Amino acid sequence: MKGVAARAAAPLVQEVADGVHAHLQLDGGWCLSNSGVIVFDGGAVVVDTAATERRAKDLSRAVDALAPGPRRIVVNTHHHGDHVFGNSVFGDSAEVIAHERAVAEIEETGLALTRLWPDVDWGDIRLVTPTTTFTDRLDLRLGDRVAELHYVGPAHTTNDVVVWLPDERVLFTGDTVLSGCTPFILMGSVSGTLEALERLRGFDARVLVCGHGPVCGPEAIESTIEYTHWLRELAEKGRRRGRTPLETAFEAAPGPYADLIDPERIVGNLHRAYAELDGAEPGAPLDVLAAFEEMVEFNGGRLPTCLA
């Protein structure tokens, strides 16, 4: 198991194309989310805004260094706190864009994430909901550059958005694809994830900046497809045998994906897979807190590691 020191690396800025940067918080475990910075004449598009006030301010300083122009356009790839809590750091003048379902999800979820890890120094978080929403697609004209926003949910959540730069072939995936981390679809959909991944395949991306983990290539899409098929088969077998999602997770561990961090997510994923096998619609609400408590049980009674 990785030590805490190894998992608490300082943020890293990596240029992935001319004027396109990944702001990475490695190793990408719980709430160590990545952001994107797309520079244009007069400002920057910021893709996701980190979990805590301190980390959001670190991101804001990095954005200011890369793009001194005053304009800030924030894109939230989904409603989870580690991707939206930092919105307020970018000021009241920032335009915040997300899928139309994200507004209600942010308002309903509120600061629930902070209660899962009460010992984290979250700082002074003020929820800022999107000021601009869209249904299926929104194109941002950034001088000579175009950033395409595509709705691909329900997958990780009900409101997943990816940001695609077709000229640079760079794809910001949000949490529909994670790099080196266990996927997490408790609040989304198994079938929807597979549909979303097929769409992402079609972009023919050169570089992926995932919601968590290192910058990678399209192989991360393929490995996520493989994991999701494995998960669904595992759920089908467990359900036939009368096992609960938690029992199925214990029987499967460590499984073929033991090298991915945060393996306890398999419990939440199995809850979603079971629900869909029982006829639940993609993205239908589940008891997230009960599933999280079972993830703690799977983790030996310890809270999953969160270094936000």
C-alpha angles and dihedrals in degrees: 000000000000116000122243093247091056090051097050101068120159116256114279127208114210124182109222098175136357105305093353118111140179117217101205129197104191145238084024101225126146110336094352091117131171129234134200130224118200110185122211135165104290101013149337144276110232115202108208125342112229133251108268135043091244094051092044090053090050088053092047091053090050091051091049090052092051099040116025093179112107102235118102125186113185120200117195110203090200141342103268115125096240087063101039110026091088095056093102092057089070093062138244091285093063117106109228116203129190142140115292092249092057096074095063092040092053092047093047096044095043113162095338091127090065091059092057090061106026093169094063115103096237094170125204102335119185114185113233116188123207117282093199126040136179139191110219112347140002126183121208115207107211105177106280091351129083123202114194119206113203128186108223103165158161087061118099087003137349093269108044118160129184126199115221126192103194098187093050093034090226119146125196101201103184107207096322084095125027126191115227092343132104110261116246121209104153090120096038135038142287094211091040091052091055091049091048092049091052088054091049090051088059094061090068091215121195096200131025123202102194127199089252134016136026126329108271145165134257091285086086089066091053094048091049090052090051092048092049093051089048090050093051092048090048090052093048092052094044093048092049089053093049094246122148119236090257093049090048090050092051091049092049097047129148089009127163094308099057090123092067116094122242095031092174088081088082088080094057091043091053091051089057093045092050091048092054091047086054091054103266116154117246109275094013110156117266131184097273095178093053090049091049090052088054090050087056089051090050087051092060094267093301126121110252110262112270117178097176 
